[in-house]
Amino acid sequence: MRLFAYMDSDAYQALLRNGRIIGSPEHSGFQDFAPAYGWLSDVMRGRIGQAPDGCHPGWPVFAWAIRNGLTPLAYDRENEHPKSDEANGASFLVGFDAPDGSCLLSDFDDWHYVLNNWFLPSCGSAAEDLAGEVEAFEALCERRGCDPYRGEGPPEVESARRANWERIVDFPDVNGSAQATLWELKAEWVFLAKARSYSAVKGMAKPLRTQFNCSQVA
């Protein structure tokens, strides 16, 4: 499967140096979402197998399959290298071909329900009739004396909250925005590395608007 990952310069250099990159909470700005990452890792184990040796068992590598209906390469061209991405350290766009069975697709929009520990309706967040299921869940939380959007509730509440979460991997929006998670990303899979700004490559004095092979940047 053809995928794309945004990386900062350090991650890209690690990919070249080590031959792969793996998920690492120490290098992530999203440690607060560890429970959601752990849940998704459990789903990955059930669908694509255990993490290989040396990979973090609860922190996958994230990549894009499709972004707002476009490949990330086309998305970059359409949006002139979104500044919000660059500010988050996305200096490189790396394209790679993931082998069959090495990644798990999931719906990017509905993933945010898992990240925020929210109830996800059975037809997903894009369904037209959400009110009935949401109201029923909120009523359950009220009866059990817990907040439907904050903290943990009793087992009955948490079971209801998570009942539909796996729909994010059952029905990823491949026409909108779909992400992929992997245990590792290997350098041998890479077919493209694109610097998204002059700051991506040390010594560059002006923006670089070209594409090059991994071996050309060290």
C-alpha positions as CSV (number, residue, x, y, z in Angstrom):
1,M,0.0,0.0,0.0
2,R,1.3,3.4,-0.9
3,L,1.5,5.7,2.1
4,F,3.1,9.0,3.2
5,A,4.5,10.1,6.5
6,Y,5.5,13.6,7.6
7,M,8.8,13.7,9.6
8,D,11.0,16.2,11.2
9,S,14.7,16.2,10.2
10,D,15.8,14.1,13.2
11,A,13.2,11.4,12.4
12,Y,14.3,11.4,8.8
13,Q,18.0,11.1,9.7
14,A,17.1,8.3,12.1
15,L,15.4,6.5,9.3
16,L,18.5,6.7,7.1
17,R,20.8,5.8,10.0
18,N,18.9,2.9,11.5
19,G,17.1,1.6,8.4
20,R,13.8,2.0,10.1
21,I,11.8,4.2,12.5
22,I,9.5,3.0,15.2
23,G,6.9,4.6,17.4
24,S,8.3,6.4,20.4
25,P,6.4,8.3,23.1
26,E,9.6,10.0,24.1
27,H,9.8,11.7,20.7
28,S,6.1,12.5,20.5
29,G,4.1,15.5,21.6
30,F,1.0,13.5,22.2
31,Q,1.8,11.6,25.4
32,D,-1.6,12.6,26.8
33,F,-3.2,10.3,24.2
34,A,-1.4,7.2,25.4
35,P,-4.6,5.4,26.3
36,A,-6.0,5.9,22.8
37,Y,-2.7,4.8,21.2
38,G,-2.7,1.7,23.5
39,W,-6.3,0.9,22.4
40,L,-5.3,1.2,18.7
41,S,-2.2,-0.9,19.3
42,D,-4.4,-3.7,20.7
43,V,-6.6,-3.6,17.6
44,M,-3.4,-3.8,15.5
45,R,-2.3,-6.9,17.3
46,G,-5.6,-8.5,16.5
47,R,-5.6,-7.5,12.9
48,I,-2.0,-7.5,11.6
49,G,-0.1,-9.3,14.4
50,Q,2.3,-8.6,17.2
51,A,4.9,-5.8,17.1
52,P,8.3,-7.0,15.7
53,D,11.3,-7.1,18.1
54,G,12.4,-3.7,19.2
55,C,9.1,-2.0,18.4
56,H,7.0,-0.2,21.0
57,P,4.0,-2.4,21.7
58,G,1.7,0.6,22.5
59,W,2.9,3.3,20.2
60,P,2.6,2.8,16.5
61,V,4.0,4.8,13.6
62,F,1.4,7.0,11.9
63,A,1.1,7.7,8.2
64,W,-1.4,9.1,5.7
65,A,-3.2,7.0,3.0
66,I,-5.4,9.9,1.8
67,R,-5.8,13.4,3.1
68,N,-9.0,15.4,2.4
69,G,-9.5,13.3,-0.7
70,L,-6.0,13.7,-2.0
71,T,-2.7,11.9,-1.7
72,P,-0.5,13.8,0.8
73,L,1.8,14.7,-2.2
74,A,-1.2,16.3,-4.0
75,Y,-2.4,17.9,-0.8
76,D,0.9,19.6,-0.3
77,R,0.8,21.0,-3.8
78,E,-2.8,22.2,-3.4
79,N,-2.1,23.8,0.0
80,E,1.4,25.2,-0.6
81,H,3.0,23.2,2.3
82,P,0.6,24.0,5.2
83,K,2.4,26.1,7.8
84,S,0.7,24.3,10.6
85,D,2.4,21.1,9.5
86,E,5.8,22.7,9.2
87,A,5.3,24.3,12.7
88,N,4.8,20.8,14.1
89,G,8.1,19.7,12.7
90,A,6.9,18.1,9.4
91,S,10.0,19.1,7.4
92,F,9.9,16.1,5.2
93,L,7.2,14.2,3.3
94,V,8.3,10.6,2.9
95,G,6.5,8.3,0.5
96,F,6.8,4.5,1.0
97,D,5.2,1.3,-0.2
98,A,4.1,-0.7,2.9
99,P,4.0,-4.5,2.3
100,D,0.7,-6.3,2.6
101,G,-0.3,-7.0,6.1
102,S,2.1,-4.4,7.7
103,C,-0.4,-1.6,8.3
104,L,-3.9,-0.9,9.5
105,L,-6.1,1.8,7.9
106,S,-8.4,3.8,10.1
107,D,-10.8,6.8,9.7
108,F,-9.0,10.0,10.6
109,D,-12.0,12.0,11.6
110,D,-13.6,9.3,13.8
111,W,-10.2,8.6,15.3
112,H,-10.7,11.8,17.3
113,Y,-13.5,10.2,19.2
114,V,-11.1,7.6,20.4
115,L,-8.4,10.2,21.2
116,N,-10.9,12.2,23.3
117,N,-12.5,9.1,24.9
118,W,-15.9,10.0,23.4
119,F,-18.9,7.9,22.6
120,L,-18.9,7.1,18.8
121,P,-22.4,6.4,17.3
122,S,-22.8,3.1,15.4
123,C,-22.8,4.9,12.0
124,G,-19.9,7.1,12.8
125,S,-19.6,10.8,13.2
126,A,-20.7,11.6,9.6
127,A,-24.1,10.0,10.0
128,E,-27.1,12.3,9.7
129,D,-29.0,10.9,12.7
130,L,-26.7,11.0,15.7
131,A,-28.9,12.6,18.3
132,G,-30.7,9.4,19.4
133,E,-27.7,7.4,20.2
134,V,-25.8,10.2,21.8
135,E,-28.8,11.2,24.0
136,A,-29.2,7.6,25.1
137,F,-25.5,7.4,26.1
138,E,-25.7,10.7,27.9
139,A,-28.8,9.4,29.8
140,L,-26.9,6.3,30.8
141,C,-24.1,8.4,32.2
142,E,-26.6,10.5,34.1
143,R,-28.2,7.4,35.6
144,R,-24.7,6.2,36.6
145,G,-23.6,9.5,38.0
146,C,-20.7,10.1,35.6
147,D,-19.7,12.7,33.0
148,P,-20.2,11.4,29.4
149,Y,-17.2,13.4,28.2
150,R,-14.7,13.5,31.1
151,G,-13.0,10.8,33.1
152,E,-13.8,7.1,33.4
153,G,-17.2,5.7,34.3
154,P,-18.4,2.3,35.6
155,P,-17.9,-0.8,33.3
156,E,-21.4,-0.5,31.8
157,V,-20.6,3.1,30.7
158,E,-17.2,2.3,29.3
159,S,-18.4,-0.7,27.4
160,A,-21.1,1.5,25.8
161,R,-18.5,4.2,25.1
162,R,-16.2,1.9,23.2
163,A,-18.8,-0.4,21.6
164,N,-18.4,1.3,18.2
165,W,-14.8,2.4,18.2
166,E,-13.6,-0.4,16.0
167,R,-15.7,1.0,13.2
168,I,-12.8,3.4,12.6
169,V,-10.9,0.5,11.2
170,D,-13.9,-1.4,9.8
171,F,-15.0,1.6,7.7
172,P,-12.1,4.1,7.0
173,D,-13.1,7.0,4.8
174,V,-10.9,6.3,1.8
175,N,-12.5,9.2,-0.1
176,G,-11.9,11.7,2.7
177,S,-9.1,11.3,5.2
178,A,-7.7,7.9,6.2
179,Q,-4.6,7.2,8.2
180,A,-2.5,4.1,8.5
181,T,-0.6,2.8,11.5
182,L,2.4,0.5,11.4
183,W,4.8,-1.0,14.0
184,E,7.7,0.2,11.9
185,L,8.6,2.1,8.8
186,K,11.6,0.7,6.9
187,A,14.0,2.7,4.8
188,E,13.9,0.0,2.1
189,W,10.2,0.8,1.5
190,V,10.8,4.5,0.7
191,F,10.4,5.7,-2.9
192,L,10.3,9.5,-2.2
193,A,11.6,12.0,0.3
194,K,10.5,15.6,-0.2
195,A,11.9,18.5,1.7
196,R,9.0,20.8,2.5
197,S,11.0,23.9,3.5
198,Y,14.6,25.2,3.3
199,S,15.0,24.5,7.0
200,A,14.7,20.8,6.4
201,V,18.2,20.5,5.0
202,K,21.1,22.0,7.0
203,G,23.0,24.6,5.0
204,M,20.2,25.4,2.6
205,A,19.9,29.2,2.3
206,K,16.6,29.3,0.4
207,P,13.5,27.1,0.0
208,L,14.0,23.8,-1.7
209,R,11.2,22.9,-4.1
210,T,12.4,19.6,-5.5
211,Q,12.2,15.9,-4.8
212,F,15.1,13.6,-4.3
213,N,16.0,10.1,-3.2
214,C,16.7,9.2,0.5
215,S,20.4,8.6,-0.2
216,Q,20.9,12.2,-1.4
217,V,20.3,13.6,2.1
218,A,22.6,12.5,4.9
